[in-house]
Structure formats: structure tokens, C-alpha cells
Amino acid sequence: MIRNKIRDQYGILLTSKDISNITQSERSLDGNNLRTFQQLLHDKYGCITKVKASDRNEFEALFFTNSDMQKSVTNWPEILFVDGTYKLFNLRYTLYLLIIQNGNGRGEIGGVAITASETAHVLEWIAKTFRENNSKACQNTKCIMTDKGLTERKAFEAVFPGIKCLLCLFHTLKSFDKHTEKSKL
């Protein structure tokens, strides 16, 4: 589904093999899987990529965007949706889509991140990297909506101070249902 959305909106057809290049056998940045994946994103799809590594040179996150995604953010910067799809690929990474809402009420991808963890410093790095790649447009962002994760919300609040951050009602209710039993109510 996510691959289809990226393909339909931006002409980027990422196969499972393309994505697994980043996650095949190890998290070390010494291997060429990550460089190969970055090169593919750059050469074939015109993407700007940025990698976050730990002090031990272990992969923490990859962010990418291209000019079409940046144009969407420029055209409709008012609300940013942050949605994570968890435990993907062989290493169970998380795929984050940073989505804006266009003039027709449809979502368009403004940036993509793949993370090895959902820690506060990684999520804050994603927010900062997105902002750096869309600095002028982000001055007009009024609201950010995240899924159920409070860590996401706090990370984006730190990078976008003074902007209203909301939790998605759908994800909140889904989490509430999961953690409550009808017999206890």
C-alpha cells in the first residue's frame, strides 16, 4: 500500500528488494547496502537522502525526499501528518511517512524515514531533517498530527515550538480499545 502510494504520487517504484538493501544482514554503515540504496534513491528517483548513525556507526535512520515531495510541502504546508508503520522488513524497522493534505483533501507524501528505533532522539532527528529540507514552507505549518505515539508528539513539538500538535483520534481510540476490557467497565 505504501509502495503504491509512493509510486502513484511520485513515480518512485520501490520494490521489496530495493528497501531490503538497507536492511539485509547488518546495521553497520560499513557495508555498501545503505550506500547502494541511497544511490538508487538519488540516481533513479532524484531523492535527497540523509542518514543518522549512532556513535558506534550503527544505522539509526534514513530520511529521503525529492523535489516533487518538497513542492507538495511548499504548496500545502499548513498541516503535517506523521504516521509510522511498524516492524517492517527483515530487521523490523519502522517506516515513517510525513504527509501533507492537498487542496482536494488528499494526502501527499512530503518525506519518508526508515528507522531502526523509535527513540526520542531519532524522531527529533526526523523532524529536524524534514524541517531543514522544507525550511521556508515549515514557517507556515500550523498543526502537526501524529498517531498514538507520545514520543513522536514530543519530538515534533521540540522541533516545531508553538505549533499545535494533535494525536490522531482513530489511533487513540484503537489504542484505548486494545488496552481496556469491556468487562472491567
N, C-alpha and C positions, 0 to 999 in steps of 0.2 A: 504494500500500500504506500509506504513512504517512498520507496524507489519509484513507483509510478507517478507520485506527485512531483518529485524532483524531475523526472523525465518529461512529464506533461508541461510543466511550467517553464523549465529552463533548458530543455533539450539535453539534459545530462542523464545518460542511461548507465546507472551504476549496477553492475551485476554483483551477485554474492561473492564471486571471485575477486572483483575489484575491492570490495570492502574487506574481505578476509585477508588481503595483502597486508593490511595494517595489524592484523590480529593473529597471524598464523601460529608461531611457535614460542615467541618470547616477547617480553615487554621492553627489552633493551633497545635503545636508539642506535646501537652499533650495527644492527642488521640493516639490510637495504630494503626490507619490506616497506617501512614507513616512507623512505625516500622514493621508492617506486610508486607508491600510492600518491604521494604529493606530486610527483612528476606527471602522473596520469591526470590528476585533477587540473594541474596547470596547463599541460600541453593539449589535452583533449577537450577540456571544458572551460578554460580561461579562468580558473579559480585562483584566488589569493589564499594561501594556507599559512597557518601559524601553529607551532607545536609547543606544548608545555611539557617539560621534563622535570623529574624530581632531582634532588641533589645527587642521587646515585645514578643519574642518567637513565631513569626508567620512564617510560611513556606514561603521561598523566592525561593528556588531552590533545586533540587536534581540532582546530576551527577552520572552516573554509566558507568562502562566499565568492560570488563573481559579480560582474558589472550589472547583470540583469537583476540579481537579488538586491544589490545596493540601490538600483534605480527604484525598485519597489519600496524600499525603506524611505527613500527620498520623497517619493510621491505620496505615501501614506504613513507618516511616522507617528501618528497620534497614539496608537495602542500597539503594544508588543505582547504577543503571547509566547510563553516559554513552555514547551511540552517535551517531556522525556519519555522515551521508550526504553524500558529497562531490560538488562540481561540478554543482549543481542550478541550474535557472533559466537565464535568458539570460546573466547575469553570472557563472555558475559558482560561486555561493555554496554554503556548507555549511549543512546543516540538522542541528542537534543536538537529540536527544531526551534528556531526563533522566527516567528511568523507575524506578519502584519495583516491587517484587514484592509482590502482594497475598497474602492468606491462602490463596488457592487455587493459588498458584504462578504466576499470570498477571501479565504486565507491565501497569502502568498509567502513563500519562504524567503526570509531575509538573511539567514545564516544557518549553518549546520555545525554541530560539535559532536565529536565522539570522545567519550571519557572512560577512563579506567576506574574512576571512583566518583562519587557524588559528594565529595567533601566541600566544605565552605570555601576553601582557598581555590579549588578547581572551578567551582561555579562562579566565584567572583572573577576569576581569570577570564571565563567565557563572557561574562557581562562586560568586562573592560575591553576585551578584544572586539566584541561586537560594536561597542561604543566607538572605539578607535577607528574602525572601518566605516563608520557611519556618523562621524562626529557632528557634522552640520545638521543632519536630519534628526539626530537624537536630541538636539536642543528643542525640538518641537514635540517630543514624546510626552504624553500627559498621563499615561496609565500603563502598567505592566500587569499581566495576569499570568500566574504560574499555576501548575497543577497542585496537588496536595502537599508538596514538599515545603516545609517552613524554611529549610536550609536554602532552597532556591530563592524564596522570597527575600530572606535577609541578605543574600549575596547581591541581588539586583537592587535592593534598597540602598546598600552601601555604595554602589557604583552610580546609581541614579537618585541622589538625595532629593527629597522634596517631591518626588513623583509618587502618585498613589499606586500602591501595589496591592493587588487583589488575589484571592485564592479562587480557583475555578469551582463553581458550585457543583458541577457534575462530579468532579474528582473528590470534593469534600464529602458529598453525600454517599458516594461509593465507599469511601474510607470509613465513614460513620457506620454504614450498614455492615461492613466487614468486622468492625470492632465492637459491635453491640449485638446482643442476642434479644430477640423478641420476648423470650421467656423471662428475662430479667426486668423488662419494662413494666 
